[in-house]
Amino acid sequence: MKHILSISVLLTGTLLLASLAPNFGSEPAPPSGAEVVRAMSESFHATSQQVIPSVVKVMISRGSNGKSEAGKLDLFGDFFSDFAGEKNRDLRSIGSGVLVSPSGIVLTNHHVVEDEGTITVELYDGRRFGVTSVKRDPSSDLAVLTLDSDQELPYLEFADSDTLEIGDWVLAIGTPFMLESSVSAGIISAKNRFLHDKEGGNYIQTDAAINPGNSGGPLVDLSGRIVGINTAIATVSGGYQGVGFAIPSNTARWIMKQLIENGKVERAFLGAPSSELSYEEAKSLGLPPRFGVKTDTPYKNSPAAKAGIRNGDIILEFDGKTIDSPETFRAMVECADIDVVHSLTVLRKGESGRLTLSIKLEIRPENYVGVPQTENLVEKGKHHADKTLGLMLIPMTDSAAERLGAAPGSGVVILSVTPGGRAYRAGLRDGMVLLKLNGTPTPTLDAYRGAAETVSPDAPCEFEVIVKKEIRTLTAPAAK
């Protein structure tokens, strides 16, 4: 806590000196701008010194062909050649990680360790360790490494990311562009961000500089505790442009626990699509903006259906915690205990006051594609469930075409999307119209089936869709 006390002592000392001045009746002189900046600098320094020993460099060696893969280190060209050094010339990728246990447990990004090769972890003091196990969760882009070590190692503790506020100071530490133990400072720019190509939607946004190589490193508060795991940037140039994203510490800690205990992540699910309330809808219900989510028809035999949730219900709270977006709500549900009964606070059309519904959640089945319980087209068999891409599709009627801004017979309607599936990671959502799959028109379900047969798991997949009456092209990454 030295870094926090340094601010307190400096400011208190300034005020004390002012209070001892001859004019006892005057107001204490506020600290000067230079003193405030100096105190902040000392805080950054103390936090950096505390954190750096626990931040590691994660290295993947090349395969036998000695060639680096496109999109990895070759991306930096001569920069890598100049800075890698002879001892690192066999590397195919480098990222960051953070020690979270004295026994040698490292938390990092899945994409840092997804390539084949030998994983080596290097500490700040130069010690290198092999890895005895790697447990991965591609959906969240997190991985847990166990180091081959019988020594007690430095580590960081987790903070409660739910207590973060926009404007809080944070530090990002990692190995950008092979420059290990680099520290950048910034603030929390926003919370509960949604990224189309990643599962979940409660990412932390920060303006602390994050660049290639920072992935997997920690975002810490000024007490030196982990508030997030740096995982992505929004950029046109490929480098830092002021917008970075981190997985919140509460999410990362829960996923890590699941991987360590179960070897995989078992997520609970509700079984009813939800959408954001518009400003006009919230106002008509007497609700403040960004409060509650609107539910669609529950899926058959889902926890939502069993709990009695109906189409059009407005869910305001989950176990007493307010809900401000569909992504926040989904994150709450995914991490919830399936062995207890949870409560939902609901507004329902035709009912006075708020209702409380009890729900017992279930683990989401693998490749789950929900079937709405009142969907007549599905009842008649006029649907197609693509479990490979994670889509439930139905034919488009003339009325649906008019409502969705599509020409009759131009495509098929996306009824539901599997969270975490390839289509979901591309940004496809319920209610969109799918016009083409990998350039092949899909005016009917049969046409879609034919186009889907050509989709390879080893290559990206392209969807042409209508979103809010506009045509867009969305791309899903390769499955492998």
Summary of the structure (lengths in Angstrom):
residues: 480
radius of gyration: 25.6
end to end distance: 44.3
largest distance: 90.7
contacts: 1552
relative contact order: 0.08
helix: 25%
strand: 30%
